[in-house]
């Protein structure tokens, strides 16, 4: 899962850690010989995720979907900003070439 920018002060943060596709949550800082304990980290507080209710699993799935959508939109915005810059640069070069 990709990490997003550091949140502003006062905003809530949610971190869902997954070690495999399809896992709802996975271990935080697993050690080589230690058994993995699924955790969810919200605002820096770890919660045990071994016995999640159906609504909690649904909320996690919704969060993961929203995070993926936000990342896709941020990538699309970056592409559009790059294109905008290139179009402005090209237009400026064209206008300066015509004015001379």
N, C-alpha and C positions, 0 to 999 in steps of 0.2 A: 504494500500500500504506500502510495506517495505521501510525503509529508507536505503540509501547506505552510504558509508564512506564519511567523510567530504572532499570536493574537495580541490585540491591544489590551491594555490593563482594564480590568473589569469585564472582559468578555469571557464567556464560558468556553472551555476546551474539552474535547472528548477524543480519546485515543483508543482505538480498537486494534489490538495487535493480533495478527493472524499468521500462522506458520505454514498454512497450506490452503489452496483454493478449496472453498467449501466449508472450511472451519469457521465457526462463528467467532471464536476468540481463541487465543493460544497463550503460551507462557510468556511472561515478562522476564527478560534476562535469564534464559535457561542455562543451567550448568550441565556439563557433560554427563555426569553420572546421576544427577538429581532428576526425579520424575517431574514432568511438566504439570503445572497447575494453571488451568485457564484463568485469566484475569481480564478485567475491563478497567481502564484508567479514565476517570472523569475528573477534571479539575485537579489533577495530581493525587487523587484518592483511588487506591486499588480496590476493586470489588471481586470477590470470588465468583467465577462464572461456571462452576461445575453443575449447578442445578438451576438453570435459568427457566423462568416461566415462559409460556408461549408469547405473552405480550412483550416480554423483555427481548426475546429472540426476534420478534417482529420489529421492535424499535431498533435493534442492532442492524438488521437487514436494511431498514429505511435509512439509517445513518450512513451505512456503507454506500448505498445507492446515491444519496445526496452528496457525499464526499467525492464519489467518482464523477458525478455530473458537474460539481463545482470545478474539479480539476480539468475536465474537458472544456468547460466554458473559459477557464483561465488560459488554457492553451489556445483556444480559438481567438480570444482577445489579443494575445501576444502576436498571433499571425496577422490579425487585422491591423494592429498598431505598426507592425513591420511593413505591411503593404502601404499603409497610409504614409509613412515616412518616405518610402520609395517613390510613391506617386507625387508627393510634394517636391521631393528632390528632382525628379524628372521634369515636372512642370516648371520649376524654377530654372533649370538648365535650358529648357525650351524657350521660355520667355526671355531670358538673358541673351540667348543666341539670336532671337528675332529683333531685340532692341538695338543690337550693335550695328 
